[in-house]
Amino acid sequence: MRKADGHSAVHLWSLSEEIGIEDDSSGDGLVLTGPDGVDRVPEVSPLVREALRRMQLGPVLLANLAPERGRGCAPDEPLPAAGGDPGLSRVLASITHLVVRTLAIDDLGGPLLSAFPLSRSAPFTPVRPPPRRAVRMASGVSLTQESGGIAMWSAAASHRVLLHRPEAALVASLLGWPVTPEDAADALPVPGAVPPGVIGYLTAAGMARPVLGPAPGRTAPRFRLTG
């Protein structure tokens, strides 16, 4: 088992770049406009208004607005949503088709990956995958090189994923075969929080799926950085 290295996952939220925000006619709600039409959010609280304003500017850590209280999550349990604020969670659940979800770690190295919604019905619920449950890439996933990294897309998936950093691409490269998050962490020269975080997001986006049956043996190839 990979030893703890002090890094943890960071879950960020933003609005799609083309989304505009303005007050509605009552002044109590907001109107969000984009290429696919108009969404109205009535009677928003100051916290919701500030969260959406910040999300319009780029990925934000919503826990900074409404710090979550209580316990952490067990494997297979949804990760904390929207900083733990119920009102903000409800609003964001109603506009999932406008929300970009981004995974980072606390190393100041930039985001690992982002998941972009592809339709109005695009739920996104990442979980902490059990360390010994095998997953693999879903069928029909295509990978292409883009200026911002490697894009993952599938006609059956709810999101398009952009892998921003090599660490995320290394995790994705192991998913051609069944692999557990634990074995991926042991095999890769990346912080221990990266493999389960990336796998959780890829699974939520429809790019990876759990493998039925017992977990395979430790067959993941080991990677080593050389200078």
PyMOL commands that place a pseudoatom at each C-alpha (Angstrom):
pseudoatom trace, name=CA, resn=MET, resi=1, chain=A, elem=C, hetatm=0, pos=[0.000, 0.000, 0.000]
pseudoatom trace, name=CA, resn=ARG, resi=2, chain=A, elem=C, hetatm=0, pos=[1.353, 3.408, -0.942]
pseudoatom trace, name=CA, resn=LYS, resi=3, chain=A, elem=C, hetatm=0, pos=[2.356, 5.481, 2.088]
pseudoatom trace, name=CA, resn=ALA, resi=4, chain=A, elem=C, hetatm=0, pos=[0.602, 8.760, 2.790]
pseudoatom trace, name=CA, resn=ASP, resi=5, chain=A, elem=C, hetatm=0, pos=[2.514, 11.690, 1.273]
pseudoatom trace, name=CA, resn=GLY, resi=6, chain=A, elem=C, hetatm=0, pos=[0.625, 14.622, 2.779]
pseudoatom trace, name=CA, resn=HIS, resi=7, chain=A, elem=C, hetatm=0, pos=[-1.281, 15.599, -0.379]
pseudoatom trace, name=CA, resn=SER, resi=8, chain=A, elem=C, hetatm=0, pos=[-5.048, 15.638, -0.655]
pseudoatom trace, name=CA, resn=ALA, resi=9, chain=A, elem=C, hetatm=0, pos=[-7.557, 16.063, -3.474]
pseudoatom trace, name=CA, resn=VAL, resi=10, chain=A, elem=C, hetatm=0, pos=[-9.130, 19.472, -4.136]
pseudoatom trace, name=CA, resn=HIS, resi=11, chain=A, elem=C, hetatm=0, pos=[-12.587, 19.619, -5.754]
pseudoatom trace, name=CA, resn=LEU, resi=12, chain=A, elem=C, hetatm=0, pos=[-13.292, 22.763, -7.777]
pseudoatom trace, name=CA, resn=TRP, resi=13, chain=A, elem=C, hetatm=0, pos=[-16.412, 24.122, -9.472]
pseudoatom trace, name=CA, resn=SER, resi=14, chain=A, elem=C, hetatm=0, pos=[-16.875, 26.617, -12.304]
pseudoatom trace, name=CA, resn=LEU, resi=15, chain=A, elem=C, hetatm=0, pos=[-19.381, 27.687, -14.931]
pseudoatom trace, name=CA, resn=SER, resi=16, chain=A, elem=C, hetatm=0, pos=[-18.812, 27.082, -18.625]
pseudoatom trace, name=CA, resn=GLU, resi=17, chain=A, elem=C, hetatm=0, pos=[-16.868, 29.977, -20.151]
pseudoatom trace, name=CA, resn=GLU, resi=18, chain=A, elem=C, hetatm=0, pos=[-19.756, 31.187, -22.328]
pseudoatom trace, name=CA, resn=ILE, resi=19, chain=A, elem=C, hetatm=0, pos=[-22.264, 31.551, -19.459]
pseudoatom trace, name=CA, resn=GLY, resi=20, chain=A, elem=C, hetatm=0, pos=[-23.470, 35.048, -18.573]
pseudoatom trace, name=CA, resn=ILE, resi=21, chain=A, elem=C, hetatm=0, pos=[-25.162, 36.017, -15.282]
pseudoatom trace, name=CA, resn=GLU, resi=22, chain=A, elem=C, hetatm=0, pos=[-27.523, 38.904, -14.554]
pseudoatom trace, name=CA, resn=ASP, resi=23, chain=A, elem=C, hetatm=0, pos=[-30.299, 39.745, -12.082]
pseudoatom trace, name=CA, resn=ASP, resi=24, chain=A, elem=C, hetatm=0, pos=[-33.839, 38.777, -12.998]
pseudoatom trace, name=CA, resn=SER, resi=25, chain=A, elem=C, hetatm=0, pos=[-36.660, 41.324, -13.179]
pseudoatom trace, name=CA, resn=SER, resi=26, chain=A, elem=C, hetatm=0, pos=[-37.458, 40.932, -9.473]
pseudoatom trace, name=CA, resn=GLY, resi=27, chain=A, elem=C, hetatm=0, pos=[-33.894, 41.475, -8.356]
pseudoatom trace, name=CA, resn=ASP, resi=28, chain=A, elem=C, hetatm=0, pos=[-34.112, 38.445, -6.075]
pseudoatom trace, name=CA, resn=GLY, resi=29, chain=A, elem=C, hetatm=0, pos=[-33.064, 35.800, -8.582]
pseudoatom trace, name=CA, resn=LEU, resi=30, chain=A, elem=C, hetatm=0, pos=[-30.524, 35.304, -11.348]
pseudoatom trace, name=CA, resn=VAL, resi=31, chain=A, elem=C, hetatm=0, pos=[-30.715, 34.611, -15.065]
pseudoatom trace, name=CA, resn=LEU, resi=32, chain=A, elem=C, hetatm=0, pos=[-27.975, 32.474, -16.601]
pseudoatom trace, name=CA, resn=THR, resi=33, chain=A, elem=C, hetatm=0, pos=[-27.619, 32.687, -20.379]
pseudoatom trace, name=CA, resn=GLY, resi=34, chain=A, elem=C, hetatm=0, pos=[-25.595, 30.521, -22.716]
pseudoatom trace, name=CA, resn=PRO, resi=35, chain=A, elem=C, hetatm=0, pos=[-25.528, 28.932, -26.174]
pseudoatom trace, name=CA, resn=ASP, resi=36, chain=A, elem=C, hetatm=0, pos=[-28.251, 26.442, -25.234]
pseudoatom trace, name=CA, resn=GLY, resi=37, chain=A, elem=C, hetatm=0, pos=[-30.732, 28.930, -23.812]
pseudoatom trace, name=CA, resn=VAL, resi=38, chain=A, elem=C, hetatm=0, pos=[-31.708, 30.601, -20.550]
pseudoatom trace, name=CA, resn=ASP, resi=39, chain=A, elem=C, hetatm=0, pos=[-31.835, 29.219, -17.003]
pseudoatom trace, name=CA, resn=ARG, resi=40, chain=A, elem=C, hetatm=0, pos=[-33.532, 31.095, -14.177]
pseudoatom trace, name=CA, resn=VAL, resi=41, chain=A, elem=C, hetatm=0, pos=[-32.555, 30.658, -10.535]
pseudoatom trace, name=CA, resn=PRO, resi=42, chain=A, elem=C, hetatm=0, pos=[-35.199, 32.294, -8.312]
pseudoatom trace, name=CA, resn=GLU, resi=43, chain=A, elem=C, hetatm=0, pos=[-34.674, 33.828, -4.883]
pseudoatom trace, name=CA, resn=VAL, resi=44, chain=A, elem=C, hetatm=0, pos=[-30.978, 33.148, -4.497]
pseudoatom trace, name=CA, resn=SER, resi=45, chain=A, elem=C, hetatm=0, pos=[-29.239, 33.656, -1.176]
pseudoatom trace, name=CA, resn=PRO, resi=46, chain=A, elem=C, hetatm=0, pos=[-26.180, 35.913, -0.881]
pseudoatom trace, name=CA, resn=LEU, resi=47, chain=A, elem=C, hetatm=0, pos=[-24.017, 32.785, -0.629]
pseudoatom trace, name=CA, resn=VAL, resi=48, chain=A, elem=C, hetatm=0, pos=[-25.436, 31.321, -3.863]
pseudoatom trace, name=CA, resn=ARG, resi=49, chain=A, elem=C, hetatm=0, pos=[-25.058, 34.666, -5.642]
pseudoatom trace, name=CA, resn=GLU, resi=50, chain=A, elem=C, hetatm=0, pos=[-21.423, 34.967, -4.564]
pseudoatom trace, name=CA, resn=ALA, resi=51, chain=A, elem=C, hetatm=0, pos=[-20.663, 31.339, -5.440]
pseudoatom trace, name=CA, resn=LEU, resi=52, chain=A, elem=C, hetatm=0, pos=[-22.018, 31.698, -8.990]
pseudoatom trace, name=CA, resn=ARG, resi=53, chain=A, elem=C, hetatm=0, pos=[-20.190, 34.993, -9.441]
pseudoatom trace, name=CA, resn=ARG, resi=54, chain=A, elem=C, hetatm=0, pos=[-16.896, 33.371, -8.473]
pseudoatom trace, name=CA, resn=MET, resi=55, chain=A, elem=C, hetatm=0, pos=[-17.615, 30.285, -10.597]
pseudoatom trace, name=CA, resn=GLN, resi=56, chain=A, elem=C, hetatm=0, pos=[-18.094, 32.569, -13.607]
pseudoatom trace, name=CA, resn=LEU, resi=57, chain=A, elem=C, hetatm=0, pos=[-14.489, 33.710, -13.174]
pseudoatom trace, name=CA, resn=GLY, resi=58, chain=A, elem=C, hetatm=0, pos=[-12.987, 30.208, -13.014]
pseudoatom trace, name=CA, resn=PRO, resi=59, chain=A, elem=C, hetatm=0, pos=[-12.665, 27.087, -10.854]
pseudoatom trace, name=CA, resn=VAL, resi=60, chain=A, elem=C, hetatm=0, pos=[-13.305, 27.770, -7.165]
pseudoatom trace, name=CA, resn=LEU, resi=61, chain=A, elem=C, hetatm=0, pos=[-13.213, 25.792, -3.932]
pseudoatom trace, name=CA, resn=LEU, resi=62, chain=A, elem=C, hetatm=0, pos=[-16.775, 26.166, -2.680]
pseudoatom trace, name=CA, resn=ALA, resi=63, chain=A, elem=C, hetatm=0, pos=[-15.792, 24.968, 0.793]
pseudoatom trace, name=CA, resn=ASN, resi=64, chain=A, elem=C, hetatm=0, pos=[-14.187, 28.388, 1.220]
pseudoatom trace, name=CA, resn=LEU, resi=65, chain=A, elem=C, hetatm=0, pos=[-17.680, 29.901, 1.024]
pseudoatom trace, name=CA, resn=ALA, resi=66, chain=A, elem=C, hetatm=0, pos=[-19.498, 27.355, 3.186]
pseudoatom trace, name=CA, resn=PRO, resi=67, chain=A, elem=C, hetatm=0, pos=[-16.976, 25.203, 5.065]
pseudoatom trace, name=CA, resn=GLU, resi=68, chain=A, elem=C, hetatm=0, pos=[-18.330, 21.716, 5.552]
pseudoatom trace, name=CA, resn=ARG, resi=69, chain=A, elem=C, hetatm=0, pos=[-18.784, 20.410, 9.045]
pseudoatom trace, name=CA, resn=GLY, resi=70, chain=A, elem=C, hetatm=0, pos=[-18.820, 16.784, 10.055]
pseudoatom trace, name=CA, resn=ARG, resi=71, chain=A, elem=C, hetatm=0, pos=[-17.216, 13.558, 9.014]
pseudoatom trace, name=CA, resn=GLY, resi=72, chain=A, elem=C, hetatm=0, pos=[-15.482, 12.509, 5.852]
pseudoatom trace, name=CA, resn=CYS, resi=73, chain=A, elem=C, hetatm=0, pos=[-16.855, 10.102, 3.290]
pseudoatom trace, name=CA, resn=ALA, resi=74, chain=A, elem=C, hetatm=0, pos=[-16.420, 6.352, 3.155]
pseudoatom trace, name=CA, resn=PRO, resi=75, chain=A, elem=C, hetatm=0, pos=[-15.496, 4.608, -0.106]
pseudoatom trace, name=CA, resn=ASP, resi=76, chain=A, elem=C, hetatm=0, pos=[-18.396, 4.457, -2.587]
pseudoatom trace, name=CA, resn=GLU, resi=77, chain=A, elem=C, hetatm=0, pos=[-20.077, 7.427, -0.839]
pseudoatom trace, name=CA, resn=PRO, resi=78, chain=A, elem=C, hetatm=0, pos=[-20.555, 10.645, -2.849]
pseudoatom trace, name=CA, resn=LEU, resi=79, chain=A, elem=C, hetatm=0, pos=[-17.959, 13.287, -2.128]
pseudoatom trace, name=CA, resn=PRO, resi=80, chain=A, elem=C, hetatm=0, pos=[-19.122, 16.426, -0.290]
pseudoatom trace, name=CA, resn=ALA, resi=81, chain=A, elem=C, hetatm=0, pos=[-21.092, 18.661, -2.655]
pseudoatom trace, name=CA, resn=ALA, resi=82, chain=A, elem=C, hetatm=0, pos=[-21.039, 22.426, -2.834]
pseudoatom trace, name=CA, resn=GLY, resi=83, chain=A, elem=C, hetatm=0, pos=[-19.130, 23.031, 0.369]
pseudoatom trace, name=CA, resn=GLY, resi=84, chain=A, elem=C, hetatm=0, pos=[-21.824, 21.391, 2.477]
pseudoatom trace, name=CA, resn=ASP, resi=85, chain=A, elem=C, hetatm=0, pos=[-24.449, 24.153, 2.003]
pseudoatom trace, name=CA, resn=PRO, resi=86, chain=A, elem=C, hetatm=0, pos=[-27.881, 22.621, 1.175]
pseudoatom trace, name=CA, resn=GLY, resi=87, chain=A, elem=C, hetatm=0, pos=[-29.186, 25.695, -0.661]
pseudoatom trace, name=CA, resn=LEU, resi=88, chain=A, elem=C, hetatm=0, pos=[-26.128, 25.951, -2.865]
pseudoatom trace, name=CA, resn=SER, resi=89, chain=A, elem=C, hetatm=0, pos=[-26.212, 22.200, -3.514]
pseudoatom trace, name=CA, resn=ARG, resi=90, chain=A, elem=C, hetatm=0, pos=[-29.834, 22.440, -4.704]
pseudoatom trace, name=CA, resn=VAL, resi=91, chain=A, elem=C, hetatm=0, pos=[-29.061, 25.290, -7.086]
pseudoatom trace, name=CA, resn=LEU, resi=92, chain=A, elem=C, hetatm=0, pos=[-26.032, 23.563, -8.561]
pseudoatom trace, name=CA, resn=ALA, resi=93, chain=A, elem=C, hetatm=0, pos=[-28.005, 20.330, -8.979]
pseudoatom trace, name=CA, resn=SER, resi=94, chain=A, elem=C, hetatm=0, pos=[-30.529, 22.271, -11.076]
pseudoatom trace, name=CA, resn=ILE, resi=95, chain=A, elem=C, hetatm=0, pos=[-27.854, 23.624, -13.447]
pseudoatom trace, name=CA, resn=THR, resi=96, chain=A, elem=C, hetatm=0, pos=[-25.522, 20.646, -13.802]
pseudoatom trace, name=CA, resn=HIS, resi=97, chain=A, elem=C, hetatm=0, pos=[-25.510, 21.189, -17.576]
pseudoatom trace, name=CA, resn=LEU, resi=98, chain=A, elem=C, hetatm=0, pos=[-23.692, 24.503, -16.997]
pseudoatom trace, name=CA, resn=VAL, resi=99, chain=A, elem=C, hetatm=0, pos=[-21.194, 23.364, -14.352]
pseudoatom trace, name=CA, resn=VAL, resi=100, chain=A, elem=C, hetatm=0, pos=[-17.622, 22.251, -15.009]
pseudoatom trace, name=CA, resn=ARG, resi=101, chain=A, elem=C, hetatm=0, pos=[-16.100, 20.019, -12.342]
pseudoatom trace, name=CA, resn=THR, resi=102, chain=A, elem=C, hetatm=0, pos=[-12.329, 20.143, -11.846]
pseudoatom trace, name=CA, resn=LEU, resi=103, chain=A, elem=C, hetatm=0, pos=[-10.008, 17.941, -9.801]
pseudoatom trace, name=CA, resn=ALA, resi=104, chain=A, elem=C, hetatm=0, pos=[-6.720, 19.197, -8.395]
pseudoatom trace, name=CA, resn=ILE, resi=105, chain=A, elem=C, hetatm=0, pos=[-4.370, 18.358, -5.550]
pseudoatom trace, name=CA, resn=ASP, resi=106, chain=A, elem=C, hetatm=0, pos=[-2.874, 20.727, -3.020]
pseudoatom trace, name=CA, resn=ASP, resi=107, chain=A, elem=C, hetatm=0, pos=[0.544, 20.998, -4.677]
pseudoatom trace, name=CA, resn=LEU, resi=108, chain=A, elem=C, hetatm=0, pos=[-0.010, 24.318, -6.533]
pseudoatom trace, name=CA, resn=GLY, resi=109, chain=A, elem=C, hetatm=0, pos=[0.687, 22.504, -9.808]
pseudoatom trace, name=CA, resn=GLY, resi=110, chain=A, elem=C, hetatm=0, pos=[-2.635, 23.329, -11.447]
pseudoatom trace, name=CA, resn=PRO, resi=111, chain=A, elem=C, hetatm=0, pos=[-5.705, 21.179, -12.113]
pseudoatom trace, name=CA, resn=LEU, resi=112, chain=A, elem=C, hetatm=0, pos=[-5.409, 17.500, -12.950]
pseudoatom trace, name=CA, resn=LEU, resi=113, chain=A, elem=C, hetatm=0, pos=[-8.533, 17.202, -15.080]
pseudoatom trace, name=CA, resn=SER, resi=114, chain=A, elem=C, hetatm=0, pos=[-11.850, 18.870, -15.834]
pseudoatom trace, name=CA, resn=ALA, resi=115, chain=A, elem=C, hetatm=0, pos=[-15.219, 17.342, -16.752]
pseudoatom trace, name=CA, resn=PHE, resi=116, chain=A, elem=C, hetatm=0, pos=[-17.453, 19.349, -19.116]
pseudoatom trace, name=CA, resn=PRO, resi=117, chain=A, elem=C, hetatm=0, pos=[-21.198, 18.561, -19.386]
pseudoatom trace, name=CA, resn=LEU, resi=118, chain=A, elem=C, hetatm=0, pos=[-22.478, 17.480, -22.797]
pseudoatom trace, name=CA, resn=SER, resi=119, chain=A, elem=C, hetatm=0, pos=[-26.243, 17.699, -22.299]
pseudoatom trace, name=CA, resn=ARG, resi=120, chain=A, elem=C, hetatm=0, pos=[-28.925, 19.227, -20.067]
pseudoatom trace, name=CA, resn=SER, resi=121, chain=A, elem=C, hetatm=0, pos=[-29.150, 15.907, -18.260]
pseudoatom trace, name=CA, resn=ALA, resi=122, chain=A, elem=C, hetatm=0, pos=[-25.561, 15.590, -17.078]
pseudoatom trace, name=CA, resn=PRO, resi=123, chain=A, elem=C, hetatm=0, pos=[-25.398, 14.510, -13.427]
pseudoatom trace, name=CA, resn=PHE, resi=124, chain=A, elem=C, hetatm=0, pos=[-21.909, 14.268, -11.987]
pseudoatom trace, name=CA, resn=THR, resi=125, chain=A, elem=C, hetatm=0, pos=[-21.359, 12.459, -8.693]
pseudoatom trace, name=CA, resn=PRO, resi=126, chain=A, elem=C, hetatm=0, pos=[-17.746, 11.428, -8.081]
pseudoatom trace, name=CA, resn=VAL, resi=127, chain=A, elem=C, hetatm=0, pos=[-17.084, 8.992, -5.255]
pseudoatom trace, name=CA, resn=ARG, resi=128, chain=A, elem=C, hetatm=0, pos=[-14.026, 7.820, -3.408]
pseudoatom trace, name=CA, resn=PRO, resi=129, chain=A, elem=C, hetatm=0, pos=[-13.513, 4.427, -5.076]
pseudoatom trace, name=CA, resn=PRO, resi=130, chain=A, elem=C, hetatm=0, pos=[-12.734, 1.480, -2.798]
pseudoatom trace, name=CA, resn=PRO, resi=131, chain=A, elem=C, hetatm=0, pos=[-8.956, 0.924, -2.954]
pseudoatom trace, name=CA, resn=ARG, resi=132, chain=A, elem=C, hetatm=0, pos=[-9.260, -2.761, -3.910]
pseudoatom trace, name=CA, resn=ARG, resi=133, chain=A, elem=C, hetatm=0, pos=[-12.162, -2.563, -6.385]
pseudoatom trace, name=CA, resn=ALA, resi=134, chain=A, elem=C, hetatm=0, pos=[-10.938, -2.871, -9.958]
pseudoatom trace, name=CA, resn=VAL, resi=135, chain=A, elem=C, hetatm=0, pos=[-12.021, -0.446, -12.667]
pseudoatom trace, name=CA, resn=ARG, resi=136, chain=A, elem=C, hetatm=0, pos=[-11.239, -0.115, -16.351]
pseudoatom trace, name=CA, resn=MET, resi=137, chain=A, elem=C, hetatm=0, pos=[-11.911, 2.292, -19.197]
pseudoatom trace, name=CA, resn=ALA, resi=138, chain=A, elem=C, hetatm=0, pos=[-15.445, 2.154, -20.569]
pseudoatom trace, name=CA, resn=SER, resi=139, chain=A, elem=C, hetatm=0, pos=[-15.968, 0.894, -24.106]
pseudoatom trace, name=CA, resn=GLY, resi=140, chain=A, elem=C, hetatm=0, pos=[-16.141, 3.474, -26.877]
pseudoatom trace, name=CA, resn=VAL, resi=141, chain=A, elem=C, hetatm=0, pos=[-13.907, 6.084, -25.228]
pseudoatom trace, name=CA, resn=SER, resi=142, chain=A, elem=C, hetatm=0, pos=[-11.766, 8.122, -27.636]
pseudoatom trace, name=CA, resn=LEU, resi=143, chain=A, elem=C, hetatm=0, pos=[-8.643, 10.073, -26.705]
pseudoatom trace, name=CA, resn=THR, resi=144, chain=A, elem=C, hetatm=0, pos=[-7.381, 13.040, -28.702]
pseudoatom trace, name=CA, resn=GLN, resi=145, chain=A, elem=C, hetatm=0, pos=[-4.581, 15.536, -28.217]
pseudoatom trace, name=CA, resn=GLU, resi=146, chain=A, elem=C, hetatm=0, pos=[-5.661, 19.147, -27.621]
pseudoatom trace, name=CA, resn=SER, resi=147, chain=A, elem=C, hetatm=0, pos=[-3.826, 22.329, -26.711]
pseudoatom trace, name=CA, resn=GLY, resi=148, chain=A, elem=C, hetatm=0, pos=[-4.930, 22.019, -23.078]
pseudoatom trace, name=CA, resn=GLY, resi=149, chain=A, elem=C, hetatm=0, pos=[-4.059, 18.336, -22.694]
pseudoatom trace, name=CA, resn=ILE, resi=150, chain=A, elem=C, hetatm=0, pos=[-5.629, 15.013, -23.650]
pseudoatom trace, name=CA, resn=ALA, resi=151, chain=A, elem=C, hetatm=0, pos=[-9.387, 14.957, -24.256]
pseudoatom trace, name=CA, resn=MET, resi=152, chain=A, elem=C, hetatm=0, pos=[-11.526, 11.901, -23.470]
pseudoatom trace, name=CA, resn=TRP, resi=153, chain=A, elem=C, hetatm=0, pos=[-14.924, 11.571, -25.137]
pseudoatom trace, name=CA, resn=SER, resi=154, chain=A, elem=C, hetatm=0, pos=[-17.599, 8.937, -25.614]
pseudoatom trace, name=CA, resn=ALA, resi=155, chain=A, elem=C, hetatm=0, pos=[-21.003, 9.037, -27.300]
pseudoatom trace, name=CA, resn=ALA, resi=156, chain=A, elem=C, hetatm=0, pos=[-22.433, 7.235, -24.261]
pseudoatom trace, name=CA, resn=ALA, resi=157, chain=A, elem=C, hetatm=0, pos=[-20.869, 9.532, -21.632]
pseudoatom trace, name=CA, resn=SER, resi=158, chain=A, elem=C, hetatm=0, pos=[-22.495, 12.498, -19.913]
pseudoatom trace, name=CA, resn=HIS, resi=159, chain=A, elem=C, hetatm=0, pos=[-19.293, 14.549, -19.898]
pseudoatom trace, name=CA, resn=ARG, resi=160, chain=A, elem=C, hetatm=0, pos=[-16.208, 15.263, -21.939]
pseudoatom trace, name=CA, resn=VAL, resi=161, chain=A, elem=C, hetatm=0, pos=[-13.005, 15.092, -19.888]
pseudoatom trace, name=CA, resn=LEU, resi=162, chain=A, elem=C, hetatm=0, pos=[-9.806, 17.042, -20.427]
pseudoatom trace, name=CA, resn=LEU, resi=163, chain=A, elem=C, hetatm=0, pos=[-6.679, 15.640, -18.751]
pseudoatom trace, name=CA, resn=HIS, resi=164, chain=A, elem=C, hetatm=0, pos=[-4.598, 18.725, -17.961]
pseudoatom trace, name=CA, resn=ARG, resi=165, chain=A, elem=C, hetatm=0, pos=[-1.557, 17.119, -16.331]
pseudoatom trace, name=CA, resn=PRO, resi=166, chain=A, elem=C, hetatm=0, pos=[0.623, 14.067, -17.089]
pseudoatom trace, name=CA, resn=GLU, resi=167, chain=A, elem=C, hetatm=0, pos=[-0.269, 12.570, -13.696]
pseudoatom trace, name=CA, resn=ALA, resi=168, chain=A, elem=C, hetatm=0, pos=[-3.919, 12.276, -14.748]
pseudoatom trace, name=CA, resn=ALA, resi=169, chain=A, elem=C, hetatm=0, pos=[-2.932, 10.858, -18.145]
pseudoatom trace, name=CA, resn=LEU, resi=170, chain=A, elem=C, hetatm=0, pos=[-0.780, 8.210, -16.445]
pseudoatom trace, name=CA, resn=VAL, resi=171, chain=A, elem=C, hetatm=0, pos=[-3.743, 7.045, -14.381]
pseudoatom trace, name=CA, resn=ALA, resi=172, chain=A, elem=C, hetatm=0, pos=[-5.959, 6.935, -17.486]
pseudoatom trace, name=CA, resn=SER, resi=173, chain=A, elem=C, hetatm=0, pos=[-3.299, 4.909, -19.325]
pseudoatom trace, name=CA, resn=LEU, resi=174, chain=A, elem=C, hetatm=0, pos=[-3.630, 2.088, -16.778]
pseudoatom trace, name=CA, resn=LEU, resi=175, chain=A, elem=C, hetatm=0, pos=[-7.366, 1.760, -17.355]
pseudoatom trace, name=CA, resn=GLY, resi=176, chain=A, elem=C, hetatm=0, pos=[-6.937, -0.185, -20.571]
pseudoatom trace, name=CA, resn=TRP, resi=177, chain=A, elem=C, hetatm=0, pos=[-6.847, -3.173, -18.211]
pseudoatom trace, name=CA, resn=PRO, resi=178, chain=A, elem=C, hetatm=0, pos=[-8.613, -3.775, -14.898]
pseudoatom trace, name=CA, resn=VAL, resi=179, chain=A, elem=C, hetatm=0, pos=[-6.717, -2.022, -12.128]
pseudoatom trace, name=CA, resn=THR, resi=180, chain=A, elem=C, hetatm=0, pos=[-7.508, -1.045, -8.560]
pseudoatom trace, name=CA, resn=PRO, resi=181, chain=A, elem=C, hetatm=0, pos=[-6.858, 2.456, -7.218]
pseudoatom trace, name=CA, resn=GLU, resi=182, chain=A, elem=C, hetatm=0, pos=[-4.448, 0.913, -4.720]
pseudoatom trace, name=CA, resn=ASP, resi=183, chain=A, elem=C, hetatm=0, pos=[-2.403, -0.818, -7.413]
pseudoatom trace, name=CA, resn=ALA, resi=184, chain=A, elem=C, hetatm=0, pos=[-2.437, 2.310, -9.571]
pseudoatom trace, name=CA, resn=ALA, resi=185, chain=A, elem=C, hetatm=0, pos=[-1.070, 4.333, -6.651]
pseudoatom trace, name=CA, resn=ASP, resi=186, chain=A, elem=C, hetatm=0, pos=[1.675, 1.756, -6.091]
pseudoatom trace, name=CA, resn=ALA, resi=187, chain=A, elem=C, hetatm=0, pos=[2.613, 1.667, -9.775]
pseudoatom trace, name=CA, resn=LEU, resi=188, chain=A, elem=C, hetatm=0, pos=[2.744, 5.372, -10.573]
pseudoatom trace, name=CA, resn=PRO, resi=189, chain=A, elem=C, hetatm=0, pos=[5.206, 8.103, -9.497]
pseudoatom trace, name=CA, resn=VAL, resi=190, chain=A, elem=C, hetatm=0, pos=[2.385, 10.435, -8.434]
pseudoatom trace, name=CA, resn=PRO, resi=191, chain=A, elem=C, hetatm=0, pos=[0.960, 11.597, -5.091]
pseudoatom trace, name=CA, resn=GLY, resi=192, chain=A, elem=C, hetatm=0, pos=[-1.228, 8.959, -3.509]
pseudoatom trace, name=CA, resn=ALA, resi=193, chain=A, elem=C, hetatm=0, pos=[-4.371, 11.129, -3.767]
pseudoatom trace, name=CA, resn=VAL, resi=194, chain=A, elem=C, hetatm=0, pos=[-4.144, 11.285, -7.565]
pseudoatom trace, name=CA, resn=PRO, resi=195, chain=A, elem=C, hetatm=0, pos=[-5.178, 7.741, -8.675]
pseudoatom trace, name=CA, resn=PRO, resi=196, chain=A, elem=C, hetatm=0, pos=[-8.369, 7.457, -6.587]
pseudoatom trace, name=CA, resn=GLY, resi=197, chain=A, elem=C, hetatm=0, pos=[-9.294, 11.059, -7.379]
pseudoatom trace, name=CA, resn=VAL, resi=198, chain=A, elem=C, hetatm=0, pos=[-8.826, 10.651, -11.127]
pseudoatom trace, name=CA, resn=ILE, resi=199, chain=A, elem=C, hetatm=0, pos=[-10.604, 7.281, -11.153]
pseudoatom trace, name=CA, resn=GLY, resi=200, chain=A, elem=C, hetatm=0, pos=[-13.529, 8.727, -9.191]
pseudoatom trace, name=CA, resn=TYR, resi=201, chain=A, elem=C, hetatm=0, pos=[-13.945, 11.585, -11.663]
pseudoatom trace, name=CA, resn=LEU, resi=202, chain=A, elem=C, hetatm=0, pos=[-13.546, 9.381, -14.754]
pseudoatom trace, name=CA, resn=THR, resi=203, chain=A, elem=C, hetatm=0, pos=[-16.161, 7.000, -13.376]
pseudoatom trace, name=CA, resn=ALA, resi=204, chain=A, elem=C, hetatm=0, pos=[-18.584, 9.860, -12.688]
pseudoatom trace, name=CA, resn=ALA, resi=205, chain=A, elem=C, hetatm=0, pos=[-18.062, 11.156, -16.240]
pseudoatom trace, name=CA, resn=GLY, resi=206, chain=A, elem=C, hetatm=0, pos=[-18.751, 7.751, -17.790]
pseudoatom trace, name=CA, resn=MET, resi=207, chain=A, elem=C, hetatm=0, pos=[-15.165, 7.207, -18.936]
pseudoatom trace, name=CA, resn=ALA, resi=208, chain=A, elem=C, hetatm=0, pos=[-14.436, 4.333, -16.528]
pseudoatom trace, name=CA, resn=ARG, resi=209, chain=A, elem=C, hetatm=0, pos=[-16.531, 1.613, -14.952]
pseudoatom trace, name=CA, resn=PRO, resi=210, chain=A, elem=C, hetatm=0, pos=[-16.115, -0.896, -12.110]
pseudoatom trace, name=CA, resn=VAL, resi=211, chain=A, elem=C, hetatm=0, pos=[-15.146, -4.434, -13.064]
pseudoatom trace, name=CA, resn=LEU, resi=212, chain=A, elem=C, hetatm=0, pos=[-17.457, -7.163, -11.832]
pseudoatom trace, name=CA, resn=GLY, resi=213, chain=A, elem=C, hetatm=0, pos=[-15.980, -10.060, -9.914]
pseudoatom trace, name=CA, resn=PRO, resi=214, chain=A, elem=C, hetatm=0, pos=[-12.935, -10.320, -7.644]
pseudoatom trace, name=CA, resn=ALA, resi=215, chain=A, elem=C, hetatm=0, pos=[-10.133, -7.807, -7.865]
pseudoatom trace, name=CA, resn=PRO, resi=216, chain=A, elem=C, hetatm=0, pos=[-7.226, -8.901, -10.056]
pseudoatom trace, name=CA, resn=GLY, resi=217, chain=A, elem=C, hetatm=0, pos=[-3.752, -9.520, -8.742]
pseudoatom trace, name=CA, resn=ARG, resi=218, chain=A, elem=C, hetatm=0, pos=[-1.160, -6.789, -8.691]
pseudoatom trace, name=CA, resn=THR, resi=219, chain=A, elem=C, hetatm=0, pos=[-0.465, -6.664, -12.413]
pseudoatom trace, name=CA, resn=ALA, resi=220, chain=A, elem=C, hetatm=0, pos=[-0.247, -2.919, -13.030]
pseudoatom trace, name=CA, resn=PRO, resi=221, chain=A, elem=C, hetatm=0, pos=[3.074, -1.993, -14.672]
pseudoatom trace, name=CA, resn=ARG, resi=222, chain=A, elem=C, hetatm=0, pos=[5.332, 0.197, -12.595]
pseudoatom trace, name=CA, resn=PHE, resi=223, chain=A, elem=C, hetatm=0, pos=[6.377, 3.598, -13.899]
pseudoatom trace, name=CA, resn=ARG, resi=224, chain=A, elem=C, hetatm=0, pos=[9.535, 5.398, -12.896]
pseudoatom trace, name=CA, resn=LEU, resi=225, chain=A, elem=C, hetatm=0, pos=[10.583, 8.950, -13.698]
pseudoatom trace, name=CA, resn=THR, resi=226, chain=A, elem=C, hetatm=0, pos=[14.117, 9.227, -15.006]
pseudoatom trace, name=CA, resn=GLY, resi=227, chain=A, elem=C, hetatm=0, pos=[16.134, 12.362, -15.370]
for i in range(1, 227): cmd.bond("trace and resi %d" % i, "trace and resi %d" % (i + 1))
show_as sticks, trace
zoom trace
